[in-house]
Amino acid sequence: MKRIDIDSELCSRCGLCEKSCPVGAITLHDGLPAVEASCTLCGACADLCPEGAIAVDRSQAETTQAGHKGIWVFVEREEHDELTSVSAEILCEARRLSRRTGDDVTAVFCGAGGAELRGSLECCGADNLFLLENAQLEVYNTELYTEALVNLIARHRPQIVLFGGTSTGRDLAPRVAARLRTGLTADCTALDIDAEGNLVQIRPTYGGEILAHIICPHRRPQMATIRPGVMKGTGEAPRKTRIQVFDSDLISVRVRTRILEEIKELSRFSRLSEADVIVSGGKGMGSAENFKFLEELADVLGGAVGASRSAVDEGWMTHHHQVGQTGKTVSPKLYIACGISGALQHLMGMQDSKRIIAINRDAGAPIFKVADLGIVGDLFEIVPKITGLLRENKGVLSSR
Amino acid sequence: MKIIVCVKHVPRTQDVRIDSSTNTLVREGVESVLNPFDEFAVEEALRIRERFGGEVGIVSMGPPQADQSIRSCLAMGADRGYLLSDTCLSGSDTLATSFALSRMIEKIGFDLILCGQETTDSSTGQVGPEMAEFLNIPQVTCVMKLDLLYGDGKTTASVKRETDTGYQLIETALPAVITVVKGINKPREPGKLDSQRPVVRVDAGFLGCQPDKLGMDGSPTQVVKMVPVRHRSRQYAIVDGSLSAAQRISMLMTGGIKEKAGATKVREEPESAACKAADLIGESLALTQVMPSKYH
């Protein structure tokens, strides 16, 4: 079955098509291109051909689905060799989808030290871990990561490739999708499989007023980035994760961007969307220094530190910490609001927290309306006492 | 230095509604504006031009009315405006949009392409990187600081890229696509709109490519369904004219927030208040079996 036509009369034997093919399906014989079965009909060669000698028959594009297998998750690591929460969330979701499609779930990791993730991956139900190990991949670089990942995708032909909606995922996924000429849906909040076996990618659009259901019926892989914190995985039965190491050949990549320095300035206290506990401060904190009381409490609880808009406007905390309508919307197990009066826009960002403790001097503060426990009093007296009590029980807390 | 800024004419998101009988967007009466994130890209381009010379071209793809947004960029000080408008482009997803825009920009010529970090209507942030791939040039997304450097007869960009945990300092060769974050600068107010300044309008023929790369045909993704989100927060939405007078008054009185059932408020000595808090913390984190005895 012919799906791609090369007009040997028009062909000038320039060889550009061979270089343009993202999946390496074109080889030159006496300068004339020959197309192998691994062709995905992406049309990159036809786009580039200066003579217009290549025609792609897209009516056959569906057939490219055949032979694509597996759900891949591009996983990322935090410092201290832990899987990021969003990676774990997507893996659990991939496991759930795999029960419908019968696919294997494969975690893909770029850089060094991925093997240490095995324990967490087994808990999330990953069948495989593909490790792209290469010194050049230690720090995220768009061009190198794209090359490495596209090569791996071309070789193994996954059905689905998912990324976290992180600064890396949202930079990398579109580049990879464009090279493969496939679809990509940004910032999905839910996934499903339709009757034809397509991945249904569900995402809010128009400022969150509307949920769009999107499919990618004729191209593979189907790709999406996933919003962190929304897919709360159900506990998976751990399974054995097989590790395969790939040494990616990146020598031929012309790297035009150089990462001079990578600075991690955000402390663990800033991970609002992932935290089980958030200790937040507002205008009542009085100064940036006073947030140390909240950090101490958050430290004991392994939580994050949030701030109201007025505290951020005062410059006491950065916007990464802001909770509320114009900051992050959070729903931790426990939210401790200190010196926060509870402006409407703040309440809207945290009222879905499972438990709320509010500490404020003003008995009339609106925050008390949503608090399970409201304490009218001086936060500078009370917060350190809570921290002290919890410290006495540190052994219990750290065993969580 | 020829700087191209990609902008989009977007509906004001607060005006977007869905027709519940057809599940399609209601476009009537919805005002469209320049995507707010794009103002930062235009401002950054103008600042580069002010320091290094060159010209700033604004490129947009959209319906004929999109020239309003291009004009407001011209009013900020951009030199030229180009609008790619053709009915065959409707239904483009990010891949088809990026392909068309990259073709268009290639025809116009460029040294640097700037974009806002995303649009307020679809919020994907994908068009910048996808254009960079089609143009085979580097990209840096989420840039919070941008400088140009001259050396060895070449211009490079030195940028600070915001990441989830901090930032990266990156040096990139030009041409490149750079998407800037909100807050990289303070966009100037547009000057007087000059209706005489021409916006160059081209159709898909200008791109010189096969039609199956454009619009719906060139889009691998399809939207199969749109459903309105049932906002629990709807009741908290700003008190507007859609509510009855009584509802508005009650909302103003309560702030729209429902009091939590079982909310307790205590006023007691710091020690005992702290114990109560510690108890609740333990309970919330499922540590009940060990912790309470400790505090009583």
Interface residues (C-beta under 8 A of the other chain):
Chain A: G43 A46 D47 R58 V139 Y140 T142 E143 T146 T166 S167 T168 R170 D171 A173 P174 R175 A177 A178 R179 R181 T182 G183 L184 T185 A186 D187 D194 V200 Q201 P204 T205 Y206 G207 G208 E209 I210 L211 A212 H213 I214 I215 C216 P217 H218 R219 R256 T257 R258 I259 L260 E261 E262 I263 K264 E265 L266 D276 V277 L301 K333 L334 I336 L344 L347 M348 Q351 K354 R355 I356 I357 I359 A363 P366 F368 K369 V370 A371 D372 L373 G374 I375 V376 G377 D378 E381 I382 K385 I386 G388 L389 L390 E392 N393 V396 L397 R400
Chain B: P11 T13 Q14 V16 R17 I18 L25 D93 T94 L95 S98 T120 D121 S122 S123 T124 G125 Q126 V127 G128 P129 E130 A132 E133 F134 I137 P138 Q139 V140 T141 C142 R161 E162 T163 D164 T165 G166 Y167 Q168 L169 I170 E171 T172 A173 A176 C209 Q210 D212 K213 S219 P220 T221 Q222 V223 V224 K225 M226 V227 P228 V229 H231 S233 Y236 G255 G256 I257 K258 E259 K260 G262 A263 T264 K265 V266 R267 E268 P270 E271 A273 A274 C275 K276 A277 A278 L280 I281 E283 S284 L285 L287 V290 M291 K294 Y295
